[in-house]
Amino acid sequence: MNLAGLHGRLRPSRAGVRLRILAGLAGLLVAGLGASAAAGALLLGDYLHQRYVHTLQDSATRLEAVIARGPQVADGDQLSALLGPPLGSIAIDAQDRIMLSQGAADLAPEALVRAATAVPPGQVAGCDKAGGHNLSAIRIPSPGITLVRAGEPAVKPAAVILVIDTSVEDATTDTLFTRQLAIVACALVLLLALAVLVLRLGLRPLAQMADSADAIAEGHLTERLPIRGDRSETDQLAEAVNRAFDAQARAEAAVRSLAADTSHELRTPLSTISGWLDLHRQGALTGPGLDDALGRIEDEVGRMRLLVEDLALLARLDAGRPLEQAPVDVTALTAGVVEDAHVIHPDRAITLAAAGPVPVTGDATRLQQALRNLVGNAVQHTPAGTAVHVAITTSAGSVQIDVADNGPGIAPQDLPRIFERFWRAEASRSRAYGGSGLGLAIVEAIIHAHQGQVTVESTVGVGTKVTVRLKVLGAGSKARD
């Protein structure tokens, strides 16, 4: 894991994270609070407008009721008061000429007449602002009505226009919107200040994680990111990073162990070869002694070659390089391994129990190598005369290969390490009991490359059983012997 990269991702971006969160939060607050203020003002404005409309329509209804009673004579100055809320009225003749106006209608009588006569009778019309006032009007035909005013001749208008001044209510709406904007601004400042405080507290675990990452980068490899135990997102991040650190530490330890074990395995044959060569240079090897020395050197070179080939195989399997995929008869393959073991160890009782051909898909050479390692280990790590039993069974689309012996068994504390590379139980550290300790590691790598499983069961004084499970090839496929 690149600690410097992790540090760069944790620490330098903290201010940027805060700024991005604050910017996003500010945008949401401005949009939300601004929309709320605008919606409130619009709703109030719509409510007041509807109230104006209803007021004029109600007044028009009352005037129509008066007109319906027959010819009437009314005081023009008191018409608005008699009818109710409208604050002004205009009397017009059949040619839409103003005959009389009073109250709010005097603010813009011509404009009001144009607006009211432009729409059908009984429909409310708005008028452009006049001197800072907002006016609305409604036109009512008034046949039979005579309006009189003191000192003026009586008039018989063709229609009466009722007028209302909505300036106060509109100003209320504007004031509400302005004050809401001020409230929004204050709330935005307070909420952002609170957000800064919350972010500071919320990002504190990230700062602590960055400090721990600094310590790890400086060489404190046992340091880990702090975990608060509250199962928060930062805790989950810290746990994930800690798992990655632990995996890296295990991988580095495995690499160091592999290098140390490899050097240890190579040291003995190299020392042997070097010793024989020194004797040869000193002239101590002549005649039969020279031939014996060359034979010993050749043995050690073969041992080193085998070790290097095993390591190369493990490296290829670890890299996930594809193996050959072809039908393989596990029974025939195992029978060949058992037969070879009989030839090499004629004094051992090695038996095979199998019902018949069992086809699988895989690399026959590698599977044969894995089976040879298992049978060879069972023979090499048990006393002379110990029987080895190999059994093949099938069930639920899989084949199970058991290699069992009734030898001394493996101690419980050693079982978890049985597949480690270069590992050998203390009782068999000598090369007289086996190879370099890569046999079972190669078995596990080969079986896993075939999407199979390999497990070990052992009881001290009873024996050991290694079990391999592989998927059976589908019916109708032809297996290769």
N, C-alpha and C positions, 0 to 999 in steps of 0.2 A: 504493500500500500504506500502511495506517495504521501508522506506526512506533510511535506511542504505544501502540496496541492490542497490537502484537507485544511490546513491552517489558512491558506489563502481563501478558501471558500467560506470558512467560518468567520474570520475576523474582519478582513477589509470590507466585507459587504454589509456589516451590521448597520452602519449609518445609512447606506443605501436602502436597506430593508425598511428602516424606520421612515425614511423620506417617502418611499413608495407607498407604504401603508398609510401614512398621514395624507399623502396626496390623494390616494384613492378614497380614504375616509372623508376628506374635505369635500371632494367632488360629490360623494353620495349625500353628505349633509346639506351642501348647497342645493343640490337638485331636490332632495326631499323636503327640506324646510322651505325653499323658494316655491316649490310646487304647492305646498300646503298653504302658504300665505296667498299665492295667486288664486288658488281654488277658493279659499275663504272669501276673498274680495269679490271674485266673480259670482259666487253663490249669493253673497249679500246684495250685489248690484242687481242680479237677476230677480231676487226676491223683491227689492224696492221697485224695480221696473214693473213687475207684475202688479204690485200694489197700486202704482200710478194708473196703470191701465184699468184695473178694477174700479178705482175711484172715479175716473172719468166715465167709464161705462155705467156705473151706478147712477152718477149724476145725470147722464144722458137718459137713462131709463125714467128717472123722476121727471125730467123735463118733458119727455114724450107723454107721460101720464097726465101732466098738466095740459099739454096741447090737446090731448084726446078729449078733454072735458068741454071743448068748444072755444069760441072766441074769448080771449083773456086780455086784460090790461094789467101790465106789471111795471113796477118802478125799476128802471134800468140799473139804478145805483144799488138796489137791494136784491137784484136777481141772483147774484152769486151767494149771498148770505141765505136766501130762501132755499136754494138748491143744495147747499152743503159745502163740502170741501173745496171745489174749484175756486181758485183765487182770482179769476178774471173771466170776462166774456166779451165777445165781439158779435155785433149784429151786422149782417151783410144783406144787400138786396139781391135780386135775381142775377145781376151782372157782377156779382162778387165784390161790389164796392162797399167800403166800410161805412156804416151808418152810425155806429155807436161802439165805443170800446171803453173798458174800465178795468181797474185792478192790474193784475199781472199781464193782461193782454196789451197794455200800453207800452210794455217794454219793446215789442217788435210786432205791431199789429199787421203790417203788410206781409212779413215773413210767415206769420201764423196763418194768415188767410191763404197764402200760396200753398203751404203745407197741408192745411185741412181740406182745401178744395181739390188737391191732387189725388186724394184717396176717396173711396166711396163713403157716403154718410154712415155714421156709427162706428167708423174705424179710427183708432187712435193714431195720430201722426206726430212725429217728433219734429222739432224746429231747431235750426242751427243756433248756436250760442249767441245770445244777444247781451252785450254788456256783462259777460260773466255769468249769465243765467241760462239754465237749461229748461226749455219749455216743451210741453206736450199739449196737443189740442185734439178735440173731436167735434165734428160738424153735425148739427141736428136740424133738419128742416122744421120751420116753425110757422106754418100757415095759421092765420087767425090770432096771432100774438101781436099785441100793441105795446111798445115800450115807451115810457114817458120819463123825462128827467126835468127837474126844476129849471125853468128859464129856457128850455129848448122845446122845439115842436115834437110831437109824438111821431114815432117811426113804426112802420110795419115791416119787419125784416123777413126776407125769404128763408133765412136760416140763422141759427145762433151757434157760434163757435165757443165751446167751453174750454178754458185754458187753466193749466196747473203748472206751477213753478217747482221743478224737481232739483233745484240747485243745492238745497240743504242736504237732501238725501245723497246726492252725488258727491258732495263734499265729504259726507260721512264715509262713503265707500273709499274715496281717495285717502282720507285720513287713516282709515283702518289699514289700508294696504301699506301706507308709508310706515306706520307704527309697527306693523307686522315685519316689515323689512328690517327695522331697527332691532326688533326682538330676535329675528333670525340671525342678524350679525352678532349680537351679544351671545346668543346660544351657541353659535358656531365657534366663537372664541373660547367660551367655557368648555365646550365639548372637545375641541382640539387640545386644549391644555390638559384636560382629563385623559385624552387619548395618549398624549406624550408620556404622562405619568404611568399609565397602564402598560404602554409599550416598553418603557424603561424596565418596569418590573417583569413584564412577560419575556423580554429578550435577555434578562439576566442569566438564565440557564445557558443560552448560547454563548454569552461572554465567558462563563465558567468552562464551557466545552472548549472554547478557543484557547483559554489558558492551559487546560489539560493537554490539548493538541500541541501547544508550544513546548510543554514539558516533555512530551513524547518525542518531538522532533529534536530536542536538545540531548536526547540519549537516555531519558528515564523510561525505558521500554516497558516496565511493569506498571506504569501509570495508565489509568483508564479514565474515560469521560465520566463525570459524576452522574449518578442516577438518583432522582428524588423519590421514586417509589410511588408517584401519583398516576402512573400510566398515561401521562400526557404525551402530546406529539413529540416534545423535546426528549422525553424519556425513551420513547420508541426509537427516535433517531440515535440517541446515545447508546442504547442497547445494540442497535444494528451496527454502529461503528465499532463498538467494543467487540462484537462478535467477529467483525472483520479484522480487528487488531489481533484477537486471539488466534484466528485462522492464519494470519500472517506469521505470528510468533511460532505456531506449530509447524508451518511450512519451512520457516527459516531453521528451526531446530531439526526438522527432518533432513534438510539439506546439509546442515553441519554434521549430523549423525551419519548421513550417507557418505560424505566426504571422509570422515574419520574412519568409518568401517571399511570403505574401499581402500584407503591407504593402509589400514591394518591388514586387510586380506592380501594386498599386493606386497607388503613388506616382507613376509616370510619367503615366498618364492624368489623375490629379487635378492634377498640376503643369501638364499641357498645358491642361486646362480652366481652371485658375486664371489661367494666363498670358493666354489669350485674353480672359477676363473682365476682367482688369486693363487690357488694351489697349482694350477696349470702354469701360470707365469713363473712361479718359483721353481718349476721343474720337478715338482713332487708327484706328478701324474705321468706314468709311463706304462706302456703295455696294457694289460687288462684293466688297470686302474683308470686309465684314460677313457676306455670304453664305458666303464661304469659311471664315470663322471658325466660323460656326454648323455648317457641314458637318464641320469638324475636331472640334468639340465633340461632335457627334452620333456620330462614329466612336469617340471615346474612351469615351463613355457606353455604346455597344454593346459595346465591348471589356470594360468593367467588368461589364456585365450578363452576358456570356458567362462570365466568370470566376466570378461569383457563382453562376450556374446550375451550372457544373461542380462547384464546391465543395459546393453543396447536393445534387447527385446523389451525390457521393462520401460525403457524410454519411449519406444515406439507405441507400446500399449497405452502409456500415460498420455501420449500426444493424441490418442484417439484415431490413429491411422486405421483405415478399414481393413478387416481381415477377409480372407476368402469366404464367400458364402456359397456353399454347395451342399447337397444332401449327403449326410454321413450316417453310417450304421454304427451306433454307439456300441452295440453288442459285439460286432465284429472287431471294432477298434479296441475295446477292452480285452477281448479274448487274445488279441495279438500282444498286448502289453503283458498280460498274465503269462502267456507262453514264453515271452522273452525273459521275464523274471524267473521262470523255472530254469531256463538255461543258465542264467547268471548265478542263481542261488539254488542249486539242485537239492540242498539239504533242507530247504524250507517248504512247509506245506502251504501253498498259495492256491486258493480255490476260487472258482467263479460260479455264481448262480444267476442265470438269466433265462427268461421264458422264451425269448426269440428275438428277431431283429427289431430294433427301435431306431427309426430314422429321426435325425435332427438336422438343422441347417447350421453350418459353421465351417471352420477351417480344420480339416482333418489332422494336419500336421501339428497345429497348436493344441488341439484337444488331446491328441496322443501324447504330446509332451506333458500336459497337465496330469494325465492319468499315470504316466511313468513316474513323475515326481511323487505322486501320492503313494503308489505302490513301493517305490524306492525308499521313501521316508519311513513307511511302515516296516520295511525290512531292516534298514540301517539303524533305526533308533529303538529296536527291540532286541532282547537277548537271542542267542542262537536257539533254534527250535521253536520259537514263537510262531504260531500260525497266523496267516493273513487271509481274511475272507473278503471277497469282492462280490457285491450283489447289485443287480439291476432290476428295478421295479418301475412300473408306469402307473400313473393315476391322474385323472382330471387334466389331460393334455400336457403333462410334464413327465420327464423321466428322472428317476433318482438313482444315483450311483453311490453306493456306500463302500468305503474302504475301511475295514475294521481289523483290529488286532487285539490280542489278549495279553499285551505287554504290560510294563510297569505303569503306564498312564502318564498324564501331565498334571502337574500341580495346579490347583485352581487359580493361583495368582499369576501363573504363566499363560493361561488360556487366552486372555485378551491381547497378548502380544504375539500370538502364534504366527500371524501373517505379516509381522513387521520384517522389513528387509535387514538382512545380516543378523537377525536375532536368533540365538540358539539358547536353549535352556542350559542352566549352569552345569547340569550333569553331563551335558554332551558338548561342551565347548571345544573339546579336542577334535581335530580333523578326522581322527580315526572313526568318529561316529557320524560323519556326514560331510557335506560340502560347505559352501560359503554362507549358508543361511538364506539363500534367495529362492529355494525351491518352492516353499508354500506361498511366498509373495508372487512368484510367477504364476502359480496355480490360480490364486485369487484374481490376478490381472487378466488372465486368459478367460476364466469363467465369466467375469464381469463384462469383458468385451463381447461375450456371446449372450448378454442379457440374462445370465444365470446367477445362481447363488451358491456359495460354498460356506459350510459351517463345520465346527468341530465340537464333539462331545467327548469328554474324557473323565475317567475316575481313577484315582491313584490305586494301583494294585489290581484293577479290573481290566483296563484297556482303553483304547482310543478308537473313535469312529469319526472319519471325515465324510461329510455328505455333500454331494454336488447335485444341483437341480438345474435342468435345462428344459426348454420348451420342445415338445415333440413336433416333428414336421407333419403338415396336414396329410390326411389320407389320400392315397393315389400317387404320391411322390415316390420316385425311385431312389433308394439310398445307394450311396457309394461305399463299397467295402474298404 
